[in-house]
Amino acid sequence: MDTAFRDFDILTLYRNGSQVGQLDVYMGQAETVGAILREDVIAGFARVDRDEISARIDYQMVPAPIAEGDKVGELIILQSGEETARYPLYAAESVARKGFFGRVGASLVSKIRG
């Protein structure tokens, strides 16, 4: 029993309400939106595998308008490269859609850049 407590650990990776990243916004008045969690992210692991825990954000460019609290992606927890959990990510703030001329300008720039 002592071995279990000595060799394994539980770690809080992110707290409820933590902003874990900035996601790109398509045709929004802001270029990015904050991505937050609505729950704690906790991982159990063998202590020797601690360096093998990682996270990545899975999302597609989010189209404006975005309301605060809209689901915008997922946080994926990996251990030794294998997916172990997914947590939904929500918009930290609202982002309005660009006005007509802003959208036209952005379309022209994207066509020029290819």
C-alpha positions, 0 to 999 in steps of 0.5 A, a space after each residue: 500500500 505504501 508503494 502506491 502512495 509513494 510511486 503515484 501522484 495526482 496533480 491539478 493541471 488547470 483550475 476551473 476558470 483558468 485561461 489556457 490559450 488564445 484562439 484565432 477568430 475569423 472576421 471578428 473585431 478582435 483577432 483572438 478570443 481567450 479559451 477558459 475551462 469550467 472545471 478543474 483538470 486533474 491527472 493521476 500518474 506514476 511519478 516516473 511518468 510526470 514529464 510525459 504529461 502534456 496538453 494541446 488545444 484542438 480547435 478550428 478558427 472560430 467565426 465571429 460573432 462569439 458570445 462569452 461562454 460559447 464552446 470554442 474548442 477542447 483541451 486534450 490531455 496526453 500521457 506518453 503521447 496517448 490521449 487520456 482526457 478531453 475538456 471543453 473550452 469556452 470563450 472568455 469574452 464576447 467578440 463582435 463580427 467585423 462591420 461590412 467594410 472590415 469584412 470586405 477589407 479582410 477578404 481582399 487581403 486574404 485574396 491578395 495573400 493567397 
